[in-house]
């Protein structure tokens, strides 16, 4: 049988994939090794040895043809009219026997632990299951982790899979649907893609059954809570990748509620004692859950938005200097959430004013400036040589720079709060354009499929600057660039975000468009594609997911609210 990542997937429940003790680790199953003798004693046909390359483009590797590796798009694809999917970064290969012995000799348990992760003792894993988990460890985990806190996915989640059956099967479901997504986005049909989809659904349903067993208990302990929270997070990824954003939103909301109810962010001295076999670091959970919490604010108005910070002291920037980029990200996310939530108060009052919450806003302004100063000192103290680290640092710098437009605004200006900061937004957009151009300059092919991740990336930044800046030409540039940068930050697919932003732009331009066909006197101060008056600015806007590729935008302008008109609805396709 060929390796899972290169060939067909055995049908779920296949008798040939029976459980055995040899498959209790995350290394490749034994049946992938060469065995020249059949069970009846006769010699097995073997293929003539030939060196194999793993540096070809994604399309050629899926088609199993030799790639000429021309960049940015190989001629093997372009000459046949196919789209070249570019060159993926190869994940590190598992150590061979000699390397393994060297690692043991050095007692490098930190490196060996994820590779030695076994399935839970109560699970009878098949050969197919072990293959799937191997794929999750070597490929899926690094991809869905995104730019920040990779160790949560490459260490903690793997250890959780070795302890909790529900997490084990949720991992397998995510690995299978991730592989199916890659194949389905490819130009050429792959015979194994449907089998990955079937396997993902099977493992997803099995994980749910294990969670149901936990909910039937009269009382649940810390490990049960940890199991439920991790599983809900993995279910978000499963449904997002499969195109079921409505279901992904339900799981995201559940995860935030559980996180809030069980107070997972509190130190052990203030909450329940964490058992020694717990696998999740609370700092990682805060980063992860806060990202989803931010995605609910002012965008999913039909869903209750739990705030785990309610009733707690606001997040404070610590005095300790940053040692890593992930340290900076860990402190940034709660501050960013606080700014977004306190930045605008869009209550139910029939007024054209959208004012920040004063006390909380001023607090976060001070703490955000403290974070920015500390991050600047961190950047001056180190030299980043890794291209990935440079991009991560640049992304945090852009968020901090964009937030200055918020914290340095005059809160008495209401809906005109950000109009004085067009230069700031233009500087951020120009840097994003340079980052995209840099990818092409260094030989990377343009994005051809949406890259899902659990950590914040450019999608959230595009949303914020394009909604805040009402300059028409700026919005056109930002939306066009976002369409070339397909990413999915948790719940938000950049294709959907670009379509929603375009719809918002067109709605706010309607006032100026009407003035072009109206005889004096003018009814408002709108100037088409130049200035949007207070009445025609959007006061509320939120998205309702319908199905993959379709959503509803619910909105109302300031004038709608003042005149008591109901919320309007627009269909969005992406």
Secondary structure, 3 states (H helix, E strand, C coil): CCCCCCCCCCCCCCHHHCECHHHCCCCCCHHHCCCCECCCCCECCCCCCCCCCCCCCHHHHHHCCCCCCCCCCCHHHHCCCCCCCCCCCCCCCCCCHHHHHHHHHCCCHHHHHHHCCCCCCCCCCEHHHHHHHHHHHHHHHHHHHCCCCHHHHHHHHHHHHHHCHHHHHHHHHHHHHHHHHHHHCCCCCCCCHHHHHHHHHHHHHHHHHHHHHHHCCCCCCHHHHHHHHHHHHHHHHHHHHCCCHHHHHHHHHHHHHHHHHCCCCCCCCCCCCCCCCCCCCHHHHHHHHHHHHHHHCCCCCCCCCCCCCCCCCCCCCCCCCCCCHHHHHHHHHHHHHHHHHHHCECCCCCCCCCECCHHHHHHHHHHHHHHHHHHHHHHHHCCCCCHHHHHHHHHHHHHHHHHHHHHCCCHHHHHHCCHHHHHHHHHHHHHHHHHHHHHHHCCCCCCCCCEEECCCCHHHHHHHHHHHCCCHHHHHHHHHHHHCCCEEECCEEHHHHHHHHHHHHHHHHHHHHHHHCCCCCCCCCCECCCECCCCCCEEEEEEEEEECCEEEEEEEEHHHHHCCCCCEEEEEEC
